[in-house]
Amino acid sequence: MTKGWGLRSYLPRALASCVTAAALVVTASMVLRAAEMPTNDYPTAARADYVFACMQVNGQTRENLMKCSCSIDVIAELLPYDSYEQAETVMSVIQKGGENVSVLRSPMFQEKVKNLKRAQVEGELRCF
């Protein structure tokens, strides 16, 4: 019996080809699904901080938990996390006051704050 061309040598090669093809299909479908999914770049702690503050203002109820969670989801959909973080920082420093606050009142920083406030309004309109 000759080796190399029998059924025994063909099956492992065919099986390896099928496994490789299946792996490529699975990888391609994962890449496509990842491209379709929205980016969730907001850390859980940032979302939780927003929800806690929102509930502090609106009331500590289950209904407000859902509304506040919805609101931060809308904000995250409209504004990348780095922009959210910058605007939150500007608003926090301005609220505390001090001698360096005037720098944060420049048009560049105020535009960041306006973008966050627009996203917050959209969140309120959709969720409350």
N, C-alpha and C positions, 0 to 999 in steps of 0.2 A: 504494500500500500504506500502511495507517495504522500509525503507530508507537504503541507502548505496550501493545498487547493481543495481539501476535503471540507465537509460540512463543519467539522470542529474548528477549523481555522477561520472560516467565513463568519460564523456566529459572533465571536468576540469582536471582530472588526465592525460588523453591522450593528451590534449592540452599542459599541462605543460611539459610532456615528449617530445613532438615535439619541443617546444620552447627550451628546454635544449639541445636537439640533434642539432638543428639548430645553437645555440650559440657555441657549441663545434666545429662544422664544420667551421663556420666563423672564430673562433679564430685560429684553426689549419691552415686555408688557409692564414691568416694574418701572422702567424709565418713563414710559408714556404716562402711567398713572401718577408718578411723582410730578411730572410736568403739569398735569391737570389740577393737582391739589394746591390749594392756596398755601402760601408760606405762613407758618406759625412761628414768627420770630420773637414773640413776646414771652419773656420768662414767666413761669407760673407765679412767682413772687410779685412781679409787677402787676399781673392781672388781679391777684388777690388783694394787693394794696388798693388798687382802684375800686374793687368791689366793696372792700371794708369802708373806704372813704365815702363812696356813693351811698351805702346803707346808713352811714352815720348821719348823712344829710336827709335821706328820704325815709328812714325808718327801718328798724331791724325785723322785717317780716320775710317770710318765705317768698312772697310775691315780689318784694323789692330785691331779694337775692337774685331771682330770675331776671328781673328787668336790668339790674346793674351788670350782671354777667353778660346779658345780651348787648348792653351798651359798650362794654370794653371789647367785645367781639367785633362790633361795627367799627370802632376806632381802629382796631388792629387790621381790619380789612382795608381801611382807607389810608392809614398812615404807617410807614415803616417804624419799627421800634426805635431806631436811633433818633429819628425825628421826634417821636413821642418823648423820649428821655431828655433830649435837649430842651424841648419846650417846657416840660415839667420842671427841669432844673432852673430855667430862666424865671418861670413864675414863682418858684419857691424862693429864689434869691431876692427877687424884687419885693416879695411879700415881707421878707425879714428886714429889708432895708439896709442901709449902710452907705459908705462913701463910694463904693464901686458899682452901685446900682445904675448909675447914669449910662455906663457902657452897655448895659443890657437893654436899654431903651432905644437902641439904634434900630433902624428899619430892618436890618437883617434878622435880628433876634425877635423883633416884634412880628415879623412874617411867620416865623416858626410857631409862635404862640397863637397867631390867628389861624394857622392851619390846624392846630390841635383843637382850638375852640370850635372850628367848623365841623371837625370830626365828632366832637362831643355833642354838638347840636344835632347832627345827623343820627347819632346814637340815641339821643332822647326822642327824636321824632319817630324812629323805627321801633323803639322798645318801651316807651312809657305811654 
